[in-house]
Amino acid sequence: MSNLKKEYQLFKFLSLGNWKFFVAGLALSILWPSASTATKLGLTSAQPFVISSTRFLIAGLIMLFISHVVLGNRLPSKAEWKSIIVYGFLNVSLYLGLYIIAMQEVSAGLGSLAIAINPVFISLIAVSLFAHTITKRHVLSLVMCLLGVTIAAFPLIKNSFATPFGIALLLTSMIIYSFATVYYSRVQWNGLQILTINGWQTIIGGIFTFPILLITYQPEKNLYDANFWKSVIWLSIPVSIVAVQLWLYLVKQNPINASFWLFLCPIFGFAFAKIMMQEPISWFTFLGVLLVLSGLYLVQRIKK
């Protein structure tokens, strides 16, 4: 009876009874995985670091304008600048730098599926670094998620929609993102506004990747057409700004229940990939997504 009561309370919290939470969660589930499809669309018209650098510049300037000019928030202190630089290097330069390179080698659907397993990596990294015990559930959750990605990737590799190198690079980027998240959670920000942190770490992370852009830039490979600008604007505003703020709102309301919205991300991700990029969906896809969702559920049970 107690389990039924808990499930009912969760359903009630996620339902229209709390309509703000419901709308925010549903919007997050749609926007977050759309980044993979938007990235693939942009890669048809431009080089990876042209897309990412333009995205970082637009998103960062908008956030800093709102934070400092519109809202009048303070600038970071000397100690906070150091933390923002480290966070920007991990969360923007390394994570998104490797991610956009990997997206040249994998499908949009697979990219969104990999994003969804971040809570598993975050949980494992957190318990490893802070001397907590890694349980059998942690290990089982990780194995299920990785197996799910492998199964979903099998027909994509066979049909040239993904490569083993791309998958390895994608998972590496997710591990780096998880380290960045754990680092962010451990820093004492002393009341510094999240919009300020996000804006500056985006700009600084973009600065670190700028030399790579200059070295790799080939004018003939960049069209700056409609697909390019659709991709960049979508990644800059709905993903980098709106989706992040929605996630922070959900976490503030209820961290455990907020995490359940991640279960919808792979579903929307593969739907976008099918509609926008004509990527194949098979029984391997459904089985892979099911395993990843099961692994995510185990992690949420551990946290709860």
N, C-alpha and C positions, 0 to 999 in steps of 0.2 A: 504493500500500500504506500509506503514511504517513497519508493521509486516512482510510482505512478503520480504521486503528488508533486515530486520534483519535476517530472517531465511536463506536467500540466502547468506548473509555474513558469517553466522555460517557454512553453508555447504561448502562454499569456503575455510574457514579457516581449516576445518577438512578434506578437500579433498586432492587429490594428488597435488593440486596447492601449498600446503605447505607440501611437501613430508616428511621432517624430523619430523614435528609435527605428521603427519599421521602415520608414521612408529613407532614412539615412543609411541603414543597413543594406536595403535593396539597391540604392544608388551606388554604394561602395562595391557591391558584388558585380555591378555592371561596369563601372568605370575602371576598377583595378585591373581586371584581366584584359580590358580593351587595349592596354598599353602594348601587348604583344602584336596584335593585329595592326595597330597604328604604326609600330616600328617596322613591321614587314612592308607595309604600304610605302613608307618613306624610303626604305632601302631599294625600291624599284627606281628611285629618281636621284639618289644621292649617296655619297659615302657615309659610313657609320658615324665618324666623328664630326662631320659637317652637320648631321642631324642632331647629335647629342649636344654639341657646343651651342648651336642656335637655340635648342630647347632650354638649356641651362641659363643662357643669357636672358631669354624672354621671361621664364618663370621666376628667376632670381630677382630681376629688376621689378617685376610686378609686386612680388611679396615684400621687397624692401620699401617700395613706394608706399604701399598700404601700411606697413608696420611703422615706418619712421615719419612719413609725411602726413598720412591721413590719421593714424592713431597716436602719433607722437611718442612711440616707445623709445626707450633709451638704447644707446649703443652697447655692445658687449664690453665687459671689463678686460683687463690684460689677461687674466687667467682664463676667462671665458673664450677669448680669441684663440688661445692655444687648443682648447677643447673643440671649438668649431672647426679649426684647421684639420685636426686629426679625424673628426667625424666626417667632414667634407671629403677628405682623401679616401676614407674607407667607403662611405655611403654613396658618393657620386663618382669620383675618379675611378676607383677600382671596380666597385660593384656594377655601376651602369656602363662603364667603359667595356668591361668583359661581357656584360649582358648584350650590348648592341652588336659586338663582334660575333657572339654566339648565335644571335638571331639571323645572321647570314647563313648559318649552317643547319638551323632547325626550323620546324614549322611554328606558326603563331599559336596553334593549339597546345603544342608541347611546351612552349614558353610560358603560357598561362598556367599549365599544370605544375611546372616547376616552381613558379612563384607561390603556389598554394602550399607547398611543403615547407616554407620558411619557418612556421611555428615549431616544426619538429626539430630543425637545426638549432633554432633559438633555445629551445628547451634543453637540448643536449649540451650545447655550449655553456649555458648558464649553470647547469648542475656540475659540469666538469670544472669550470673556473672557480666556482665558489664552494668547493669541497662538499657538495651534496652527493648523495648516493645515486648512481645511475641504475634505475630499476629495469627489470625484464620488460616492462611495458615500454620504456623509452627505446630499448633496443628493437623490440618487436615493431613499434611504430615506425622507426627509421627503415627497417627492412621492408615493411609493407609499402611504404611510400616509394622507396627506390625501385622495388619490384614493379610497382604500378607504373612508374615512369618508363621502365624498361619495356614492359608489355605494350604500353601505348605507343612507344617509339618503334617497336619492331616492324610494323607494316610501313611506317614512314621512312625508315632507313631503306627498306626493300624497294620503295618507290621513289627514292631520292628526295624525300621531303625533309630528311635529317641525316646527319653524319655522326659517328661515334665521337669525333673530335668536338663537334658542336655541342653535343649532350654533356660531355665532360666539362667543357668551358662554361656551359649554362649552370651546372651544378656547383662549380667552383664559385661562380658569381653569387649564387644563393648563399653559400657558406660565408662569403665575405660580408654580404648584407646582414646575415645573422650576427656576425661578430660586431658589426657597426651598431646594430640595434641594442645588443647587450652593453656595448660601450656607452651609448647614449643614455641608457637607463641607469648607469652607475655614476654619471657625472652630476655634480652639484651645480645646477644652473642658476641658483639664487634668484628665482623669479623671472629670469629672462624669458620674454615672450617666445612661444613656439614659432610664430610666424617669422620673428627675427632670426632665430636659430636656423630655420629651414631656408630662409632667403639667403643668408650669408654662406651657409654650407654649400648651397647650390652654386653660387657664384664662385666661391673658392675652389670647389671641386672641378668646376669647368675650367678655371685657370690652370689647374694641374694637367688637364688633358689637352690644353691649347698647343703645346709643343708637338704632340703627336699629330694633331690636325695639320700643322704646318709641314711636318715631314712627309705625311702620307697624302697630302692634298693633290688631286689630279683634276684640273678644271673640266676636262671633257666628260668626266663621270658624274658631274653634278648639273642637273637640269633646272632646278629651282622652279619646277612646274607646280600645277595644282596639287598633285599627290604629295609633293614635298611639303608644301605649306599646310595642307590638311593634317599631315602627320605631325609636324612640328607644333602647330597650334593646339592640337588635341593633346599631345604629350605634355605641353607646357601648362595649359590651364586646367582642363578637366582631370588629368592624371596627377601632375606634380603639385598642383595647388588644391583643387577641390577634393580629390580622393584622399589625400593626406589629412586634410582638415576633418573630413567625415570620419576617418578612422580614429583620429584623436578624440573626437566627440563621442564616438561609440565606446571607446576604451574608458573615457571618463565616466560614462553612465554605468557601465558594468563590463569589466574586462573579460570575464568568462563568457558571458552571452554575446559580447561583441565578436569573439573569435569564431562563433558558430556561423557567422556570415561568410567566412572564408570557404565554407563547404559549397557555396554556390559559384565561387569564382571559376573553377575548372569547367563547369557546365556552360556558363556564359562565354568563357574563353574559347571553347571548341565551337560554340554556335557562331561567334563572330568570325572565327577562322574559316568555317564552312561557307558562310554567307559572303564575306568580303574577299577571301583569298581562294575559294573553291578547294579547300584542303579536305582530304578524305576522312570520313568517320566510319569506323568499323567496330566489330565486336571486341577487338583488341583495345580500342579506345574506351569503350564502356567498362571493360574489365579493369583497365589501368586506372581510370578515374575512380572506380569503386574501391580499389585497394588504397589509393591515396586518401580518399575521404575516410576510410576506415582507420588509416594511420593517424589522420588528423583528429578523429574522434577519440582515439586512445590518449593522445597528448592532452586534449581538453579535459578528459576525465582525470588525468594525473594532476593537472593544474587545479581542478576543482577540489 
